[in-house]
Every structure is written in structure tokens, then in C-alpha cells.
Amino acid sequence: MAISFQDTGVGIPEARLELIGRPFYTTKSKGMGLGLSIVKQVVEKHGGTINVKSKLGKGSTFTIQIPVQTRDETTSNLLIG
């Protein structure tokens, strides 16, 4: 399953893309830099990924991908242990 979020903000410079998701990294004067870091941890604990594409002056798109199990797969995993 994939979910994408897009904005039409100022975009993110390429040099800063690798810093996104690091705890306490922020460019905001009142930000703590924990929001995206927490999201990244939750997504990764579920076996997923979060990716970002950005264009300066155009905005950014964040895509979260999480593997989805069918009900049968979930039940089988619980029974097997």
C-alpha cells in the first residue's frame, strides 16, 4: 500500500534531503524536528519506507509504502508463531 502527500511549498534543497527524518533536524524556528523522525520510525517498524521528491519553488511529495498482509496471511503468522 502506498500513500502520497504533496505540498506546493518552497521545496527542499537537494543537500538537505538526506537530513530529513533525522531526530531534531528542523529548519523551522519553533520546530522540534521530531515529527517526521517519529513517522519514519513507525513506518520502518511496519516494514515500510518513506521517500521524498522535491523541486525548489514547486513543492515536495512524500510517499509512504507499507506492506499489506491479507487476513489469511496474518492468521497464518499468528498460528505459526
PDB file with one MODEL, atoms N, CA, C and O in Angstrom:
MODEL        1
ATOM      1  N   MET A   1       0.851  -1.165   0.000  1.00  0.00           N
ATOM      2  CA  MET A   1       0.000   0.000   0.000  1.00  0.00           C
ATOM      3  C   MET A   1       0.897   1.229   0.000  1.00  0.00           C
ATOM      4  O   MET A   1       1.906   1.264   0.705  1.00  0.00           O
ATOM      5  N   ALA A   2       0.541   2.218  -0.775  1.00  0.00           N
ATOM      6  CA  ALA A   2       1.301   3.464  -0.834  1.00  0.00           C
ATOM      7  C   ALA A   2       0.373   4.650  -0.641  1.00  0.00           C
ATOM      8  O   ALA A   2      -0.741   4.687  -1.162  1.00  0.00           O
ATOM      9  N   ILE A   3       0.860   5.614   0.120  1.00  0.00           N
ATOM     10  CA  ILE A   3       0.128   6.860   0.355  1.00  0.00           C
ATOM     11  C   ILE A   3       1.097   7.999   0.068  1.00  0.00           C
ATOM     12  O   ILE A   3       2.233   7.988   0.542  1.00  0.00           O
ATOM     13  N   SER A   4       0.645   8.988  -0.714  1.00  0.00           N
ATOM     14  CA  SER A   4       1.486  10.143  -1.029  1.00  0.00           C
ATOM     15  C   SER A   4       0.850  11.420  -0.520  1.00  0.00           C
ATOM     16  O   SER A   4      -0.369  11.588  -0.557  1.00  0.00           O
ATOM     17  N   PHE A   5       1.705  12.320  -0.043  1.00  0.00           N
ATOM     18  CA  PHE A   5       1.301  13.639   0.415  1.00  0.00           C
ATOM     19  C   PHE A   5       2.109  14.649  -0.372  1.00  0.00           C
ATOM     20  O   PHE A   5       3.330  14.531  -0.480  1.00  0.00           O
ATOM     21  N   GLN A   6       1.431  15.639  -0.922  1.00  0.00           N
ATOM     22  CA  GLN A   6       2.109  16.623  -1.756  1.00  0.00           C
ATOM     23  C   GLN A   6       1.785  18.018  -1.264  1.00  0.00           C
ATOM     24  O   GLN A   6       0.660  18.296  -0.850  1.00  0.00           O
ATOM     25  N   ASP A   7       2.789  18.905  -1.311  1.00  0.00           N
ATOM     26  CA  ASP A   7       2.530  20.305  -0.997  1.00  0.00           C
ATOM     27  C   ASP A   7       3.025  21.180  -2.145  1.00  0.00           C
ATOM     28  O   ASP A   7       3.704  20.706  -3.055  1.00  0.00           O
ATOM     29  N   THR A   8       2.685  22.427  -2.090  1.00  0.00           N
ATOM     30  CA  THR A   8       3.122  23.368  -3.122  1.00  0.00           C
ATOM     31  C   THR A   8       3.986  24.448  -2.487  1.00  0.00           C
ATOM     32  O   THR A   8       3.927  25.615  -2.873  1.00  0.00           O
ATOM     33  N   GLY A   9       4.786  24.043  -1.511  1.00  0.00           N
ATOM     34  CA  GLY A   9       5.659  24.968  -0.794  1.00  0.00           C
ATOM     35  C   GLY A   9       6.896  25.340  -1.594  1.00  0.00           C
ATOM     36  O   GLY A   9       6.919  25.267  -2.823  1.00  0.00           O
ATOM     37  N   VAL A  10       7.918  25.739  -0.861  1.00  0.00           N
ATOM     38  CA  VAL A  10       9.142  26.226  -1.490  1.00  0.00           C
ATOM     39  C   VAL A  10      10.063  25.107  -1.958  1.00  0.00           C
ATOM     40  O   VAL A  10      11.019  25.360  -2.691  1.00  0.00           O
ATOM     41  N   GLY A  11       9.788  23.880  -1.546  1.00  0.00           N
ATOM     42  CA  GLY A  11      10.642  22.761  -1.907  1.00  0.00           C
ATOM     43  C   GLY A  11      11.804  22.611  -0.936  1.00  0.00           C
ATOM     44  O   GLY A  11      12.012  23.449  -0.058  1.00  0.00           O
ATOM     45  N   ILE A  12      12.547  21.542  -1.106  1.00  0.00           N
ATOM     46  CA  ILE A  12      13.661  21.228  -0.210  1.00  0.00           C
ATOM     47  C   ILE A  12      14.924  21.131  -1.053  1.00  0.00           C
ATOM     48  O   ILE A  12      14.971  20.371  -2.020  1.00  0.00           O
ATOM     49  N   PRO A  13      15.954  21.902  -0.688  1.00  0.00           N
ATOM     50  CA  PRO A  13      17.210  21.798  -1.433  1.00  0.00           C
ATOM     51  C   PRO A  13      17.763  20.373  -1.385  1.00  0.00           C
ATOM     52  O   PRO A  13      17.640  19.690  -0.368  1.00  0.00           O
ATOM     53  N   GLU A  14      18.364  19.931  -2.475  1.00  0.00           N
ATOM     54  CA  GLU A  14      18.863  18.558  -2.581  1.00  0.00           C
ATOM     55  C   GLU A  14      19.825  18.205  -1.445  1.00  0.00           C
ATOM     56  O   GLU A  14      19.799  17.081  -0.944  1.00  0.00           O
ATOM     57  N   ALA A  15      20.657  19.133  -1.042  1.00  0.00           N
ATOM     58  CA  ALA A  15      21.623  18.876   0.031  1.00  0.00           C
ATOM     59  C   ALA A  15      20.934  18.582   1.370  1.00  0.00           C
ATOM     60  O   ALA A  15      21.524  17.940   2.239  1.00  0.00           O
ATOM     61  N   ARG A  16      19.721  19.036   1.536  1.00  0.00           N
ATOM     62  CA  ARG A  16      19.002  18.810   2.800  1.00  0.00           C
ATOM     63  C   ARG A  16      18.113  17.572   2.779  1.00  0.00           C
ATOM     64  O   ARG A  16      17.638  17.141   3.829  1.00  0.00           O
ATOM     65  N   LEU A  17      17.883  16.999   1.613  1.00  0.00           N
ATOM     66  CA  LEU A  17      17.005  15.834   1.518  1.00  0.00           C
ATOM     67  C   LEU A  17      17.492  14.674   2.380  1.00  0.00           C
ATOM     68  O   LEU A  17      16.682  13.969   2.982  1.00  0.00           O
ATOM     69  N   GLU A  18      18.801  14.468   2.444  1.00  0.00           N
ATOM     70  CA  GLU A  18      19.331  13.355   3.232  1.00  0.00           C
ATOM     71  C   GLU A  18      19.193  13.584   4.741  1.00  0.00           C
ATOM     72  O   GLU A  18      19.300  12.637   5.520  1.00  0.00           O
ATOM     73  N   LEU A  19      18.959  14.817   5.154  1.00  0.00           N
ATOM     74  CA  LEU A  19      18.809  15.133   6.577  1.00  0.00           C
ATOM     75  C   LEU A  19      17.384  14.935   7.083  1.00  0.00           C
ATOM     76  O   LEU A  19      17.152  14.844   8.289  1.00  0.00           O
ATOM     77  N   ILE A  20      16.441  14.869   6.162  1.00  0.00           N
ATOM     78  CA  ILE A  20      15.037  14.730   6.544  1.00  0.00           C
ATOM     79  C   ILE A  20      14.829  13.406   7.274  1.00  0.00           C
ATOM     80  O   ILE A  20      15.297  12.358   6.829  1.00  0.00           O
ATOM     81  N   GLY A  21      14.139  13.468   8.372  1.00  0.00           N
ATOM     82  CA  GLY A  21      13.854  12.263   9.145  1.00  0.00           C
ATOM     83  C   GLY A  21      14.834  12.028  10.279  1.00  0.00           C
ATOM     84  O   GLY A  21      14.628  11.130  11.095  1.00  0.00           O
ATOM     85  N   ARG A  22      15.884  12.810  10.343  1.00  0.00           N
ATOM     86  CA  ARG A  22      16.822  12.691  11.461  1.00  0.00           C
ATOM     87  C   ARG A  22      16.228  13.390  12.680  1.00  0.00           C
ATOM     88  O   ARG A  22      15.684  14.488  12.562  1.00  0.00           O
ATOM     89  N   PRO A  23      16.329  12.766  13.841  1.00  0.00           N
ATOM     90  CA  PRO A  23      15.791  13.412  15.049  1.00  0.00           C
ATOM     91  C   PRO A  23      16.427  14.784  15.279  1.00  0.00           C
ATOM     92  O   PRO A  23      17.639  14.954  15.145  1.00  0.00           O
ATOM     93  N   PHE A  24      15.604  15.734  15.617  1.00  0.00           N
ATOM     94  CA  PHE A  24      15.976  17.103  15.975  1.00  0.00           C
ATOM     95  C   PHE A  24      16.468  17.946  14.807  1.00  0.00           C
ATOM     96  O   PHE A  24      16.958  19.054  15.025  1.00  0.00           O
ATOM     97  N   TYR A  25      16.352  17.457  13.570  1.00  0.00           N
ATOM     98  CA  TYR A  25      16.694  18.281  12.417  1.00  0.00           C
ATOM     99  C   TYR A  25      15.452  19.073  12.016  1.00  0.00           C
ATOM    100  O   TYR A  25      14.397  18.496  11.755  1.00  0.00           O
ATOM    101  N   THR A  26      15.583  20.376  11.969  1.00  0.00           N
ATOM    102  CA  THR A  26      14.480  21.231  11.537  1.00  0.00           C
ATOM    103  C   THR A  26      15.026  22.505  10.916  1.00  0.00           C
ATOM    104  O   THR A  26      16.144  22.929  11.209  1.00  0.00           O
ATOM    105  N   THR A  27      14.227  23.102  10.060  1.00  0.00           N
ATOM    106  CA  THR A  27      14.562  24.407   9.504  1.00  0.00           C
ATOM    107  C   THR A  27      13.599  25.463  10.034  1.00  0.00           C
ATOM    108  O   THR A  27      13.671  26.629   9.646  1.00  0.00           O
ATOM    109  N   LYS A  28      12.700  25.049  10.920  1.00  0.00           N
ATOM    110  CA  LYS A  28      11.692  25.959  11.466  1.00  0.00           C
ATOM    111  C   LYS A  28      12.168  26.548  12.790  1.00  0.00           C
ATOM    112  O   LYS A  28      12.797  25.859  13.594  1.00  0.00           O
ATOM    113  N   SER A  29      11.866  27.813  13.009  1.00  0.00           N
ATOM    114  CA  SER A  29      12.321  28.480  14.228  1.00  0.00           C
ATOM    115  C   SER A  29      11.638  27.919  15.488  1.00  0.00           C
ATOM    116  O   SER A  29      12.216  27.957  16.574  1.00  0.00           O
ATOM    117  N   LYS A  30      10.430  27.408  15.342  1.00  0.00           N
ATOM    118  CA  LYS A  30       9.717  26.869  16.503  1.00  0.00           C
ATOM    119  C   LYS A  30       9.550  25.357  16.428  1.00  0.00           C
ATOM    120  O   LYS A  30       8.801  24.781  17.218  1.00  0.00           O
ATOM    121  N   GLY A  31      10.222  24.718  15.509  1.00  0.00           N
ATOM    122  CA  GLY A  31      10.095  23.272  15.354  1.00  0.00           C
ATOM    123  C   GLY A  31      11.038  22.513  16.275  1.00  0.00           C
ATOM    124  O   GLY A  31      12.086  23.023  16.672  1.00  0.00           O
ATOM    125  N   MET A  32      10.648  21.290  16.607  1.00  0.00           N
ATOM    126  CA  MET A  32      11.493  20.419  17.432  1.00  0.00           C
ATOM    127  C   MET A  32      12.259  19.421  16.565  1.00  0.00           C
ATOM    128  O   MET A  32      13.266  18.868  17.007  1.00  0.00           O
ATOM    129  N   GLY A  33      11.799  19.186  15.348  1.00  0.00           N
ATOM    130  CA  GLY A  33      12.480  18.243  14.472  1.00  0.00           C
ATOM    131  C   GLY A  33      12.214  16.788  14.826  1.00  0.00           C
ATOM    132  O   GLY A  33      13.045  15.919  14.562  1.00  0.00           O
ATOM    133  N   LEU A  34      11.060  16.519  15.423  1.00  0.00           N
ATOM    134  CA  LEU A  34      10.743  15.146  15.814  1.00  0.00           C
ATOM    135  C   LEU A  34       9.603  14.535  15.018  1.00  0.00           C
ATOM    136  O   LEU A  34       9.507  13.310  14.950  1.00  0.00           O
ATOM    137  N   GLY A  35       8.748  15.325  14.420  1.00  0.00           N
ATOM    138  CA  GLY A  35       7.561  14.809  13.732  1.00  0.00           C
ATOM    139  C   GLY A  35       7.875  13.785  12.661  1.00  0.00           C
ATOM    140  O   GLY A  35       7.387  12.656  12.723  1.00  0.00           O
ATOM    141  N   LEU A  36       8.675  14.154  11.689  1.00  0.00           N
ATOM    142  CA  LEU A  36       8.990  13.239  10.593  1.00  0.00           C
ATOM    143  C   LEU A  36       9.873  12.082  11.068  1.00  0.00           C
ATOM    144  O   LEU A  36       9.799  10.978  10.529  1.00  0.00           O
ATOM    145  N   SER A  37      10.698  12.338  12.067  1.00  0.00           N
ATOM    146  CA  SER A  37      11.536  11.287  12.641  1.00  0.00           C
ATOM    147  C   SER A  37      10.668  10.185  13.257  1.00  0.00           C
ATOM    148  O   SER A  37      10.952   9.000  13.087  1.00  0.00           O
ATOM    149  N   ILE A  38       9.625  10.576  13.962  1.00  0.00           N
ATOM    150  CA  ILE A  38       8.702   9.605  14.577  1.00  0.00           C
ATOM    151  C   ILE A  38       7.942   8.851  13.500  1.00  0.00           C
ATOM    152  O   ILE A  38       7.795   7.632  13.584  1.00  0.00           O
ATOM    153  N   VAL A  39       7.460   9.559  12.496  1.00  0.00           N
ATOM    154  CA  VAL A  39       6.749   8.912  11.388  1.00  0.00           C
ATOM    155  C   VAL A  39       7.655   7.881  10.718  1.00  0.00           C
ATOM    156  O   VAL A  39       7.220   6.766  10.429  1.00  0.00           O
ATOM    157  N   LYS A  40       8.902   8.248  10.473  1.00  0.00           N
ATOM    158  CA  LYS A  40       9.853   7.342   9.821  1.00  0.00           C
ATOM    159  C   LYS A  40      10.052   6.077  10.660  1.00  0.00           C
ATOM    160  O   LYS A  40      10.074   4.974  10.114  1.00  0.00           O
ATOM    161  N   GLN A  41      10.196   6.222  11.962  1.00  0.00           N
ATOM    162  CA  GLN A  41      10.379   5.058  12.842  1.00  0.00           C
ATOM    163  C   GLN A  41       9.164   4.135  12.804  1.00  0.00           C
ATOM    164  O   GLN A  41       9.314   2.916  12.722  1.00  0.00           O
ATOM    165  N   VAL A  42       7.974   4.701  12.862  1.00  0.00           N
ATOM    166  CA  VAL A  42       6.751   3.890  12.842  1.00  0.00           C
ATOM    167  C   VAL A  42       6.630   3.143  11.514  1.00  0.00           C
ATOM    168  O   VAL A  42       6.342   1.947  11.493  1.00  0.00           O
ATOM    169  N   VAL A  43       6.851   3.852  10.413  1.00  0.00           N
ATOM    170  CA  VAL A  43       6.755   3.233   9.089  1.00  0.00           C
ATOM    171  C   VAL A  43       7.774   2.101   8.953  1.00  0.00           C
ATOM    172  O   VAL A  43       7.429   1.022   8.472  1.00  0.00           O
ATOM    173  N   GLU A  44       9.008   2.326   9.365  1.00  0.00           N
ATOM    174  CA  GLU A  44      10.048   1.301   9.255  1.00  0.00           C
ATOM    175  C   GLU A  44       9.769   0.100  10.157  1.00  0.00           C
ATOM    176  O   GLU A  44      10.076  -1.031   9.781  1.00  0.00           O
ATOM    177  N   LYS A  45       9.196   0.321  11.335  1.00  0.00           N
ATOM    178  CA  LYS A  45       8.852  -0.798  12.223  1.00  0.00           C
ATOM    179  C   LYS A  45       7.765  -1.682  11.618  1.00  0.00           C
ATOM    180  O   LYS A  45       7.624  -2.845  11.998  1.00  0.00           O
ATOM    181  N   HIS A  46       7.003  -1.137  10.684  1.00  0.00           N
ATOM    182  CA  HIS A  46       5.983  -1.913   9.980  1.00  0.00           C
ATOM    183  C   HIS A  46       6.509  -2.458   8.651  1.00  0.00           C
ATOM    184  O   HIS A  46       5.731  -2.929   7.821  1.00  0.00           O
ATOM    185  N   GLY A  47       7.821  -2.393   8.450  1.00  0.00           N
ATOM    186  CA  GLY A  47       8.431  -2.934   7.237  1.00  0.00           C
ATOM    187  C   GLY A  47       8.293  -2.036   6.029  1.00  0.00           C
ATOM    188  O   GLY A  47       8.451  -2.487   4.895  1.00  0.00           O
ATOM    189  N   GLY A  48       8.000  -0.777   6.258  1.00  0.00           N
ATOM    190  CA  GLY A  48       7.773   0.141   5.150  1.00  0.00           C
ATOM    191  C   GLY A  48       8.907   1.118   4.921  1.00  0.00           C
ATOM    192  O   GLY A  48       9.948   1.070   5.578  1.00  0.00           O
ATOM    193  N   THR A  49       8.674   1.997   3.977  1.00  0.00           N
ATOM    194  CA  THR A  49       9.645   3.031   3.625  1.00  0.00           C
ATOM    195  C   THR A  49       8.941   4.372   3.469  1.00  0.00           C
ATOM    196  O   THR A  49       7.735   4.430   3.227  1.00  0.00           O
ATOM    197  N   ILE A  50       9.697   5.431   3.608  1.00  0.00           N
ATOM    198  CA  ILE A  50       9.188   6.772   3.331  1.00  0.00           C
ATOM    199  C   ILE A  50      10.207   7.451   2.422  1.00  0.00           C
ATOM    200  O   ILE A  50      11.403   7.476   2.714  1.00  0.00           O
ATOM    201  N   ASN A  51       9.715   7.996   1.322  1.00  0.00           N
ATOM    202  CA  ASN A  51      10.573   8.649   0.338  1.00  0.00           C
ATOM    203  C   ASN A  51      10.063  10.052   0.073  1.00  0.00           C
ATOM    204  O   ASN A  51       8.876  10.336   0.236  1.00  0.00           O
ATOM    205  N   VAL A  52      10.970  10.926  -0.336  1.00  0.00           N
ATOM    206  CA  VAL A  52      10.580  12.295  -0.662  1.00  0.00           C
ATOM    207  C   VAL A  52      11.207  12.702  -1.990  1.00  0.00           C
ATOM    208  O   VAL A  52      12.367  12.405  -2.275  1.00  0.00           O
ATOM    209  N   LYS A  53      10.405  13.387  -2.785  1.00  0.00           N
ATOM    210  CA  LYS A  53      10.881  14.022  -4.015  1.00  0.00           C
ATOM    211  C   LYS A  53      10.525  15.492  -3.884  1.00  0.00           C
ATOM    212  O   LYS A  53       9.428  15.833  -3.440  1.00  0.00           O
ATOM    213  N   SER A  54      11.431  16.347  -4.263  1.00  0.00           N
ATOM    214  CA  SER A  54      11.196  17.772  -4.092  1.00  0.00           C
ATOM    215  C   SER A  54      11.802  18.566  -5.235  1.00  0.00           C
ATOM    216  O   SER A  54      12.849  18.213  -5.776  1.00  0.00           O
ATOM    217  N   LYS A  55      11.117  19.649  -5.590  1.00  0.00           N
ATOM    218  CA  LYS A  55      11.620  20.582  -6.597  1.00  0.00           C
ATOM    219  C   LYS A  55      11.539  21.986  -6.001  1.00  0.00           C
ATOM    220  O   LYS A  55      10.483  22.423  -5.542  1.00  0.00           O
ATOM    221  N   LEU A  56      12.667  22.676  -6.017  1.00  0.00           N
ATOM    222  CA  LEU A  56      12.693  24.034  -5.481  1.00  0.00           C
ATOM    223  C   LEU A  56      11.680  24.912  -6.208  1.00  0.00           C
ATOM    224  O   LEU A  56      11.603  24.911  -7.437  1.00  0.00           O
ATOM    225  N   GLY A  57      10.919  25.647  -5.440  1.00  0.00           N
ATOM    226  CA  GLY A  57       9.913  26.527  -5.995  1.00  0.00           C
ATOM    227  C   GLY A  57       8.624  25.833  -6.401  1.00  0.00           C
ATOM    228  O   GLY A  57       7.669  26.501  -6.795  1.00  0.00           O
ATOM    229  N   LYS A  58       8.573  24.508  -6.316  1.00  0.00           N
ATOM    230  CA  LYS A  58       7.393  23.746  -6.742  1.00  0.00           C
ATOM    231  C   LYS A  58       6.739  22.979  -5.588  1.00  0.00           C
ATOM    232  O   LYS A  58       5.517  22.839  -5.557  1.00  0.00           O
ATOM    233  N   GLY A  59       7.536  22.483  -4.646  1.00  0.00           N
ATOM    234  CA  GLY A  59       6.984  21.720  -3.533  1.00  0.00           C
ATOM    235  C   GLY A  59       7.599  20.344  -3.406  1.00  0.00           C
ATOM    236  O   GLY A  59       8.566  20.006  -4.088  1.00  0.00           O
ATOM    237  N   SER A  60       7.012  19.553  -2.511  1.00  0.00           N
ATOM    238  CA  SER A  60       7.545  18.232  -2.190  1.00  0.00           C
ATOM    239  C   SER A  60       6.438  17.191  -2.186  1.00  0.00           C
ATOM    240  O   SER A  60       5.271  17.498  -1.943  1.00  0.00           O
ATOM    241  N   THR A  61       6.831  15.954  -2.461  1.00  0.00           N
ATOM    242  CA  THR A  61       5.911  14.820  -2.372  1.00  0.00           C
ATOM    243  C   THR A  61       6.566  13.761  -1.499  1.00  0.00           C
ATOM    244  O   THR A  61       7.672  13.299  -1.779  1.00  0.00           O
ATOM    245  N   PHE A  62       5.863  13.387  -0.436  1.00  0.00           N
ATOM    246  CA  PHE A  62       6.300  12.318   0.455  1.00  0.00           C
ATOM    247  C   PHE A  62       5.456  11.087   0.147  1.00  0.00           C
ATOM    248  O   PHE A  62       4.231  11.174   0.065  1.00  0.00           O
ATOM    249  N   THR A  63       6.107   9.948  -0.022  1.00  0.00           N
ATOM    250  CA  THR A  63       5.398   8.704  -0.296  1.00  0.00           C
ATOM    251  C   THR A  63       5.757   7.681   0.768  1.00  0.00           C
ATOM    252  O   THR A  63       6.930   7.377   0.987  1.00  0.00           O
ATOM    253  N   ILE A  64       4.727   7.153   1.429  1.00  0.00           N
ATOM    254  CA  ILE A  64       4.889   6.124   2.443  1.00  0.00           C
ATOM    255  C   ILE A  64       4.396   4.815   1.848  1.00  0.00           C
ATOM    256  O   ILE A  64       3.279   4.733   1.337  1.00  0.00           O
ATOM    257  N   GLN A  65       5.247   3.787   1.919  1.00  0.00           N
ATOM    258  CA  GLN A  65       4.860   2.457   1.446  1.00  0.00           C
ATOM    259  C   GLN A  65       4.952   1.488   2.617  1.00  0.00           C
ATOM    260  O   GLN A  65       5.974   1.411   3.299  1.00  0.00           O
ATOM    261  N   ILE A  66       3.868   0.751   2.839  1.00  0.00           N
ATOM    262  CA  ILE A  66       3.818  -0.244   3.909  1.00  0.00           C
ATOM    263  C   ILE A  66       3.279  -1.534   3.311  1.00  0.00           C
ATOM    264  O   ILE A  66       2.248  -1.519   2.640  1.00  0.00           O
ATOM    265  N   PRO A  67       3.975  -2.671   3.550  1.00  0.00           N
ATOM    266  CA  PRO A  67       3.456  -3.937   3.040  1.00  0.00           C
ATOM    267  C   PRO A  67       2.132  -4.285   3.721  1.00  0.00           C
ATOM    268  O   PRO A  67       1.948  -4.057   4.917  1.00  0.00           O
ATOM    269  N   VAL A  68       1.231  -4.833   2.941  1.00  0.00           N
ATOM    270  CA  VAL A  68      -0.089  -5.189   3.458  1.00  0.00           C
ATOM    271  C   VAL A  68      -0.232  -6.703   3.419  1.00  0.00           C
ATOM    272  O   VAL A  68       0.064  -7.339   2.407  1.00  0.00           O
ATOM    273  N   GLN A  69      -0.687  -7.273   4.523  1.00  0.00           N
ATOM    274  CA  GLN A  69      -0.949  -8.704   4.580  1.00  0.00           C
ATOM    275  C   GLN A  69      -2.439  -8.937   4.468  1.00  0.00           C
ATOM    276  O   GLN A  69      -3.246  -8.149   4.962  1.00  0.00           O
ATOM    277  N   THR A  70      -2.795 -10.029   3.810  1.00  0.00           N
ATOM    278  CA  THR A  70      -4.203 -10.404   3.780  1.00  0.00           C
ATOM    279  C   THR A  70      -4.569 -10.993   5.131  1.00  0.00           C
ATOM    280  O   THR A  70      -3.688 -11.325   5.925  1.00  0.00           O
ATOM    281  N   ARG A  71      -5.834 -11.123   5.393  1.00  0.00           N
ATOM    282  CA  ARG A  71      -6.297 -11.688   6.666  1.00  0.00           C
ATOM    283  C   ARG A  71      -5.762 -13.112   6.840  1.00  0.00           C
ATOM    284  O   ARG A  71      -5.388 -13.488   7.950  1.00  0.00           O
ATOM    285  N   ASP A  72      -5.719 -13.911   5.768  1.00  0.00           N
ATOM    286  CA  ASP A  72      -5.203 -15.276   5.839  1.00  0.00           C
ATOM    287  C   ASP A  72      -3.726 -15.294   6.213  1.00  0.00           C
ATOM    288  O   ASP A  72      -3.299 -16.132   7.008  1.00  0.00           O
ATOM    289  N   GLU A  73      -2.939 -14.375   5.647  1.00  0.00           N
ATOM    290  CA  GLU A  73      -1.514 -14.309   5.971  1.00  0.00           C
ATOM    291  C   GLU A  73      -1.307 -13.938   7.432  1.00  0.00           C
ATOM    292  O   GLU A  73      -0.441 -14.507   8.098  1.00  0.00           O
ATOM    293  N   THR A  74      -2.083 -13.002   7.932  1.00  0.00           N
ATOM    294  CA  THR A  74      -1.970 -12.582   9.322  1.00  0.00           C
ATOM    295  C   THR A  74      -2.314 -13.724  10.253  1.00  0.00           C
ATOM    296  O   THR A  74      -1.608 -13.955  11.234  1.00  0.00           O
ATOM    297  N   THR A  75      -3.388 -14.444   9.965  1.00  0.00           N
ATOM    298  CA  THR A  75      -3.808 -15.573  10.787  1.00  0.00           C
ATOM    299  C   THR A  75      -2.752 -16.668  10.752  1.00  0.00           C
ATOM    300  O   THR A  75      -2.437 -17.240  11.796  1.00  0.00           O
ATOM    301  N   SER A  76      -2.197 -16.978   9.586  1.00  0.00           N
ATOM    302  CA  SER A  76      -1.163 -18.000   9.459  1.00  0.00           C
ATOM    303  C   SER A  76       0.062 -17.644  10.285  1.00  0.00           C
ATOM    304  O   SER A  76       0.635 -18.505  10.952  1.00  0.00           O
ATOM    305  N   ASN A  77       0.466 -16.378  10.243  1.00  0.00           N
ATOM    306  CA  ASN A  77       1.621 -15.950  11.016  1.00  0.00           C
ATOM    307  C   ASN A  77       1.394 -16.102  12.511  1.00  0.00           C
ATOM    308  O   ASN A  77       2.308 -16.469  13.250  1.00  0.00           O
ATOM    309  N   LEU A  78       0.177 -15.820  12.952  1.00  0.00           N
ATOM    310  CA  LEU A  78      -0.128 -15.951  14.372  1.00  0.00           C
ATOM    311  C   LEU A  78      -0.109 -17.406  14.803  1.00  0.00           C
ATOM    312  O   LEU A  78       0.348 -17.719  15.902  1.00  0.00           O
ATOM    313  N   LEU A  79      -0.593 -18.288  13.963  1.00  0.00           N
ATOM    314  CA  LEU A  79      -0.652 -19.714  14.298  1.00  0.00           C
ATOM    315  C   LEU A  79       0.733 -20.348  14.299  1.00  0.00           C
ATOM    316  O   LEU A  79       1.022 -21.225  15.113  1.00  0.00           O
ATOM    317  N   ILE A  80       1.587 -19.898  13.378  1.00  0.00           N
ATOM    318  CA  ILE A  80       2.924 -20.479  13.258  1.00  0.00           C
ATOM    319  C   ILE A  80       3.829 -19.923  14.351  1.00  0.00           C
ATOM    320  O   ILE A  80       4.717 -20.617  14.847  1.00  0.00           O
ATOM    321  N   GLY A  81       3.603 -18.701  14.712  1.00  0.00           N
ATOM    322  CA  GLY A  81       4.368 -18.125  15.808  1.00  0.00           C
ATOM    323  C   GLY A  81       5.348 -17.127  15.357  1.00  0.00           C
ATOM    324  O   GLY A  81       6.068 -16.555  16.176  1.00  0.00           O
TER     325      GLY A  81
ENDMDL
END
